[in-house]
Amino acid sequence: MITTDWKERVRNVASGIRRRALDFTIRNNGGYLSQACSSAEIFAALYTKIMNLGPSQAPMIPVPFTGVPGPNNPNYVTGVAYNGPKAPHLDRFYLSCVQYAVVLYAALVEVGRMAAEGLEMFNKDGGTVEMIGAEHSPGHEITSGSLGQGLSQVAGIALGRRLKGETGRQWVFMSDGEFQSGQTWETIQALCFHRIDNVVVYADVNGQQCDGKMTDVMNIEPLQARLEAFGARVSSINGHDIEALAAQAELKPDGRPLFVLAYTNTSEGMEILEERKPKLHYIRFKDEAERQRYQSFLKQKFFGGREKI
């Protein structure tokens, strides 16, 4: 049963994710802000309620990039330790759409798995807190490459874990744009055929992509019916409803991969973004006056008109 305290915790984490993403965007004149608006509750629910993760085993302040993996680089590490140890009974998290990396980093800060200083390292040369996260970035275990490549990697990992008798589940965060990719649908077919039900996908169906509305670029609806036609188990919910988000995790595996289609709003919690729709993929201010308007919004929305404390 979901308690009031639990719901308050999720709301606080979601608000913190939006606040950190907005603050970063203002200070750096650019950022993936709408992604934080649409997905904040999903990330907050995953990290505070849904996933069964162990404590972080990574340094609070991320280490510099140590180079690519190979026999001559014994110091190479992935970012998976921020999600706890790899243990047979524990879950694992995978970010497929890596343009959401700033949202993941903000979530790690909000739940105490990474220091706030880590977010300040975002997109800095020599660091691991990359704008387009890779397997060495905090909270990442795989490199998803071009959009639509993450789920196929997770499918292989999930099958391997099942063959080894491990009980932990794989939680995958995807964007709706990835359902425009043929590789995604090949993987869905394989997941369903091999009855890999230790995979749960939470998809942020916000209806936007870099060129505008999904319906104008390449429509993917009716998405639930298409997934079900492949044999998947599918729920369509309001992605800002934390009780609905958590309820999906209580469904017992039944031989089908579970897809939670979380329909969201790209300006949720930031009404100021409404004027920019539908092109919200990456926010860059037109001039200093616009940046100051967003600064005032940050102050009023998240600090009650007071200066930051």
N, C-alpha and C positions, 0 to 999 in steps of 0.2 A: 504494500500500500504506500502511495506517495504521500509524504507528510508536508505540512506547510513549511517546515524548516528546510526540507529538501528543495521545494520549489523556490523558496527565497534564495537559496544558495545558487541555483541555476540562473535565476534572474540577475543576481549580482555578478556572476562570472560573465554572462552574456553582455551586460552593460559595460563591464570592464574591457571586454574584447572590442566593443565598438569604440569606447573612449580611447583606448590605446591606438587603434587603427586611425582614428580621426586625428589625434594629436600627432602621430607620425606623418600623416599626409600633409598636415599644415606645415610642420617644421621642415619637410623635405620637398615641398611643392609637388607632390605626386604620391599616389598610392592606390592599392587595390581596396578601395573603401566600400564599394557596394557589396563586395563579397563578404565583408565583415557584417554588413547590415543583414544580408539574407541568411547567413549561416551561423550567427552567434549562438542561437539557442541550440542548434544541432551540436556544435562543438562543446558547449557547456554541459549539455545533457550527457554526451558521450563520456566526458572526462569526470563528471561528478556522480553519475548514477549508473550508466549503462555498462561500461567496460569493466572487466575484472583484471585490472593491471596491478602489478607490484609497484613498490616505491621506486622512484627514479634512482638510477645508479650512475648518472652522469654528473659532471661538474655543473654547478649552478650557472657559472659563466662559461659559455662555450669556448672550446679550445680552437686555435687557428687550424686552417686546413692543412692536413699532413700529407696530402698527395693522393693520387689514385691507388686503388688496391693492386697488389702484385707481390711476387716473391721477394722483391728487394725493398719492400716497404712494410716492415713488421709493425709499425706504429699506426697503420691505417685503422680507422674505426668508423662505424656508421652512427647515425643519430638515434638508433633504436633504444639505447639505454635510458633516454628520457622517459620512455614508456615502461620502464621497469625491466626486470630480467626475462630472458626467454626460458620459460618453464613449461612443462607439459600441460599443466592445469590452468595456465594463465592465458588471457586473451592477447591479441596483438592488433595494432592499429596501422592503417595504411592510408596515406593521402595520395589519391590518384591524380587529382587536378591540382598540380603544384603551384598554380597562380594563387591559390589560397594559402600559401605558406605563411604570410604575415598573420593570418587568422589563427593558424596553428601555433605560431610562436606566442601570440598574445594569450592564447588559451593556456599554454604551458606556464606562462608567467602568472596568470590569474589563479591557477590551481597549485602553485608553489613548486613546480617542477623545473623552472628556469628563472634566473634572476632578471629583474627588469633591465639590468645593464646589458643582458644578452640581446634584447630587442634593439638596443642602440647600435649593435653591430650589424644590423640588417643591411645587406647589399654593400658591405665594405670589402675592399680588396683584401685578399688573404684570409678571409673569415669563412665560417661554415654556415652562418645565418643568411643564406642566400635568398634573393628575391624570388627566384624560381627554384624551389628547394630540390636538393639532390639527396642521395642516400646517406651522405655524411652530415646533413643538416639536422638540427635538433628536432626530434620527434619523427624523423623519417627513417624508414628501413630500406626502401627501394628507390630507384630513380625511375620515374614514370615516363621520362622522355617526352615525346610528342603526346599531345592529349589523346587519351584513349588506350594507353598501354599499361596502365596500372592494374586493372582487373585481371588481365591474363596472367600476370606474375603472381598475384594473390591466389588465383585458382590453383596454380602449381604448388604453392606453399601449403594451401589448405589440403590438397590431396595427399601431399607428403606427410603432413601432420596426422591425417586420418589413418594412413597406412602404418604409422608408428604408434598408433593408439593414444595420441594426445587428445585431451578433451577441451583445450582452449579454443576459442572461436576467433575468426578473423573479421574485424570491423573495418569496412572500407568507406571512405568518404569520396563521392564522385560529384561531378557537375552534370547538369543536363546536356551540355554540349558534347559530352563524351558519347552520348547515344546517337550522335551523327557519324560515329566511326564504325567501320565494318569490323575492326578487330574486337570491339566491345561485343558485338552481336555474336561473333564466333565463340567468344569466351562464354557468353550466356548459354549458348547451345551446349558447350562442353560441360558447364556446371550442372545443367539440368540433366543431360544424358548420364553423367557419372554420379548423379544424386549427391552432389557435394553440398551438404546443408550446414556446414560449419562456417559458411560465409554469409555475412549480413552487410548489405550495401545501404548506406544512407545517401540519397541523391538530393542535392540542392537544385530543385526545379524552379529556378527564378526567372526563366523565360528570356534571358538576355545573353548576348555574347559580344565579342569585340566589335562586330559590324552592325549591331542593333538587335532587334527582336528576333528570337528564335523562329517565330512563325514567318518572318520575312526572309530569313537566310536559308533555313532548311527545317521545316516543321517536323517534330518527332512524335506528335500526338496522333492517335490516342496511345500514350506510352504504356499505361497499365495493361491495356488489351494486347499490345504487341509483346510485352514481357510474358504475360500469361500464355500467349500462343506458343512460346518457346518452352513452357512448362515451369516457369518460375512462380514463386509465391510472392504476391505483391500487395502492399498497402499504400493507399494514397491519403496523406494527412496534411494538415496545416503545419508547416515547418516551424512556426513560432509558438505552437501549442506544446509546452514541455511535458504535459501529462500524456499526450498522444505520442510524442517522441519516445518516452520511456516505456509506454505500454507495448510497443512493438518488440522490445528486447525481451519481454516476458513470454513471447510465443515460443513454444517448444519446437525444436527442429523436427521436420516431418519428411525429410528426404529431398526437399527442394531448397535451393538458395533463396534467401529472403531479400527482396528489394523494397525499401521504404522510400516512397516518392514524397519528399517533403516540399510542398509547394510554398514558395516564400516570396517576400517583397524586397526588392533591391534597395529600397530606401527606408526599411523598417527601423524605427528609432532615430532616423535622421531625415526629417521632413524637408530639410534644406536641399536634399538631393533630387527632389521631385522635378525641379526645373530643368534638370539635365537629362531626364529620360527621353529616349530609350538608350542612349549611348553612355553607359556608366562603367564600362569594363575597367578603365583606368582613369583616375581623376587627376587632372593637372590644371592648376588655376590659370585663368586667362590673364590676370593682372594682380597687383598687390591689393587692390580694393576688394577683389573677390576673396583673396586669402584672408583678409581681415574680417570679412563677413563670416567666414567659417570659424575663425578664431573666436569671434563673439558668440557664435552658436555653441561651440565647445564649452565656453565659460558658463553660458546660461543653462545648457542642457545637463551637463555633468557636474557642475560645481555650484549650481544655484546662484550664478552671478558673481561668485567670489573668485578670487585668484586661486590657482592650484595650491593644494597643500600636500 
